[in-house]
Each structure stands twice: as structure tokens, then as C-alpha cells.
């Protein structure tokens, strides 16, 4: 857990229905070089078919009001689905009773009533205006978790198979990001 988890509500949040939302969550993919192991069998666990690269994944939760990273789960091999990453991470164990979390469709399920995501357009149909407005609202607040990937080290392949070193680098980046947010605050998203 990153610094700030226990005080994630101190700076406010947004209200959606009966839930207070203080954080947005998403999986972050960090490219790695193709493992030098022999054969596909030993490499495929690191390969993300969705992204078409060998990678490590982290789950990152960001306080939506100011962009501070308050939760980090991982790293895990790139082949792991975001939904399983969430299940293994246990973020729901630290949530308050009426707390919601903004996430994408990977977090939606009956087992995750705390996850709030955009509506999907039905096949051959359209969303009603209220659903489109809700999707815009969620998107405006979820975009902040996408904006935390400001360090180039996360976008270029990591060139060693010492993945513990990558985790240390990722944690250092989290600290630098949070320090940067304190020094140069993002424009807060007004609660509506």
C-alpha cells in the first residue's frame, strides 16, 4: 500500500448514488524485454495478449481529488487478467462500507458491488442520455488514474529479468509522483 491509503478521504471525494468515491483504480502495464528462457512455455506467463508485449502489471489506485497514488498491488506477470489481479490484491478488504471505486469493465462483477464503471453500449443498441451523461462523469474522474504514468521508465522495456528491481523502481516512482503532486498540485476536479 502506498502512503495516503488511510487518509484517502481527508481531502474529499465525490458522491455517486449511495457511495462515496475517493479513488480510481486501474492496471498499469510495464513492458519488459522478452525473457531469455528457452521456449514459449517459459515465456508465455509474461506475455499480455491484450497488449501484444511481455510485461509486468501493477494495480494502481489514485485519489481522484488530487492525483496522489494511495494503493499499489503487484507486480504480477503480464498474462494475468486485470480482474484476477484485483481479486488477489484485496483492495476491497480496506474499503469502507459505503465506499465506491471508479474502475473499468475489468472490475465490474456481482462480487464487486463497490466497483463503479461506465455503461457498455448494448450490441445493436444505444445508451440512453442518462447513461451517456454518467459515462462522461465517470470518464472525467477516471482519467486521473491514467495521467499518473508520467515517468518514461514505465513505457520502455525493462532490460533485466530481476523483477524485484523493477518493483523497487516502481515504488520509487510512486514516491516521486506523490512528492511531485505535493509540490505542483494538479487542478482538482470539482465534485458535481
CORHUBEL-V227923 format. One record per residue. N is the residue number from 1. SS is DSSP state (2 for helix, 1 for strand, 0 for the rest). PHI is phi in radians with two decimals (NA if undefined). D_FIRST is the distance of its C-alpha to the first C-alpha in Angstrom with 1 decimal. Layout:
((N/SS/PHI/D_FIRST) (N/SS/PHI/D_FIRST))
//
This chain:
((1/0/NA/0.0) (2/0/-1.39/3.8) (3/0/-1.01/6.6) (4/0/1.82/8.5) (5/0/-1.04/6.9) (6/0/-1.20/9.7) (7/0/-1.95/12.2) (8/0/-1.12/11.9) (9/0/-1.60/15.5) (10/0/-1.08/17.0) (11/0/-1.78/18.4) (12/0/1.74/19.7) (13/0/-2.92/19.4) (14/1/-2.02/22.1) (15/1/-1.92/24.0) (16/1/-2.27/24.9) (17/0/1.12/27.3) (18/0/-1.71/26.0) (19/1/-1.98/22.3) (20/1/-1.67/20.3) (21/1/-1.99/18.1) (22/1/-1.98/15.5) (23/1/-2.34/13.4) (24/1/-2.10/14.6) (25/1/-2.25/13.0) (26/1/-2.81/14.6) (27/1/-1.53/14.7) (28/1/-2.01/15.4) (29/1/-1.78/18.1) (30/1/-2.07/18.7) (31/1/-1.08/22.2) (32/1/-2.24/23.2) (33/0/-1.21/26.8) (34/0/-1.02/28.5) (35/0/-0.99/28.0) (36/0/-1.36/31.2) (37/0/-1.00/31.5) (38/0/-1.42/34.8) (39/0/1.47/35.2) (40/2/-1.15/33.3) (41/2/-0.97/32.2) (42/2/-1.46/29.9) (43/2/-1.71/28.7) (44/2/-1.14/28.2) (45/2/-1.15/24.8) (46/2/-1.59/23.5) (47/1/-1.63/25.6) (48/1/-1.73/24.6) (49/0/-1.11/27.8) (50/0/-1.09/26.5) (51/0/-1.74/25.9) (52/0/1.23/28.6) (53/1/-2.51/26.7) (54/1/-1.39/25.0) (55/1/-2.81/21.3) (56/1/-1.90/17.7) (57/1/-2.11/15.4) (58/1/-2.25/11.8) (59/1/-1.78/10.6) (60/1/-2.19/9.5) (61/1/-1.98/9.5) (62/1/-2.14/11.4) (63/1/-1.19/13.0) (64/0/-1.23/16.5) (65/0/-1.33/18.4) (66/0/-2.44/17.5) (67/0/1.52/15.4) (68/0/-1.18/12.3) (69/1/-1.39/9.2) (70/1/-2.04/6.6) (71/1/-2.63/4.7) (72/1/-2.37/5.4) (73/1/-2.18/7.2) (74/1/2.28/10.1) (75/1/-1.61/12.6) (76/1/-2.33/15.3) (77/1/-1.06/19.0) (78/0/-1.09/20.4) (79/0/-1.31/22.6) (80/0/-1.25/20.0) (81/0/-1.21/20.4) (82/2/-0.99/17.7) (83/2/-1.13/18.5) (84/2/-1.19/17.9) (85/2/-0.98/14.6) (86/2/-1.13/13.6) (87/2/-1.06/15.3) (88/2/-1.26/13.7) (89/2/-1.24/10.1) (90/0/1.29/10.8) (91/2/-1.05/9.4) (92/2/-1.11/12.7) (93/2/-1.14/12.2) (94/2/-1.74/10.3) (95/0/-1.45/12.8) (96/0/-1.34/15.9) (97/0/-0.97/19.3) (98/0/-1.86/20.6) (99/1/-1.61/17.5) (100/1/-1.95/17.9) (101/1/-2.29/15.8) (102/1/-1.35/17.8) (103/0/-2.61/17.8) (104/0/-1.66/20.6) (105/2/-1.11/22.9) (106/2/-1.11/20.7) (107/2/-1.65/18.8) (108/0/-1.36/22.1) (109/0/-3.04/23.5) (110/0/-1.10/25.1) (111/0/-1.36/22.2) (112/0/-2.18/19.8) (113/0/-1.14/21.7) (114/0/-1.39/18.7) (115/1/-1.45/18.8) (116/1/-2.07/21.2) (117/0/-2.35/22.7) (118/0/-1.17/26.0) (119/0/-1.31/29.2) (120/0/-1.62/30.7) (121/0/-1.24/34.4) (122/0/-1.15/36.5) (123/0/-1.01/38.6) (124/0/1.28/41.8) (125/0/-2.22/40.8) (126/0/-2.38/39.3) (127/0/-1.42/36.8) (128/0/-1.35/38.3) (129/2/-0.94/37.9) (130/2/-1.10/35.4) (131/2/-1.20/33.1) (132/2/-1.09/33.6) (133/2/-1.11/32.8) (134/2/-1.09/29.6) (135/2/-1.06/28.6) (136/2/-1.11/29.2) (137/2/-1.07/27.2) (138/2/-1.11/24.1) (139/2/-1.05/24.6) (140/2/-1.08/24.8) (141/2/-1.55/21.5) (142/2/-1.38/19.7) (143/2/-1.03/21.1) (144/2/-1.08/18.6) (145/2/-1.22/15.8) (146/2/-1.32/18.6) (147/0/-1.41/19.3) (148/0/-1.42/16.2) (149/0/-1.50/17.7) (150/0/-1.60/19.9) (151/0/-1.70/19.7) (152/2/-1.06/22.5) (153/2/-1.03/20.8) (154/2/-1.42/18.9) (155/0/-1.83/22.3) (156/0/-1.82/24.5) (157/0/-1.01/24.6) (158/1/-1.31/22.8) (159/0/-1.81/25.8) (160/0/-2.55/24.8) (161/0/-1.61/23.9) (162/0/-1.51/21.5) (163/2/-1.27/18.3) (164/2/-1.16/16.3) (165/2/-1.13/17.6) (166/2/-1.11/16.4) (167/2/-1.07/12.8) (168/2/-1.10/13.4) (169/2/-1.11/15.1) (170/2/-1.11/12.5) (171/2/-1.11/9.9) (172/2/-1.12/13.0) (173/2/-1.11/13.8) (174/2/-1.04/10.6) (175/2/-1.07/11.7) (176/2/-1.12/15.2) (177/2/-1.05/14.7) (178/2/-1.13/13.2) (179/2/-1.08/16.0) (180/2/-1.09/18.4) (181/2/-1.13/17.6) (182/2/-1.15/18.4) (183/2/-1.28/21.5) (184/0/-2.28/22.7) (185/0/-1.02/21.4) (186/0/-1.29/21.8) (187/0/-1.26/24.4) (188/0/-1.15/22.9) (189/0/-1.45/23.9) (190/0/-1.21/26.2) (191/0/-1.19/25.6) (192/0/-1.96/28.7))
//
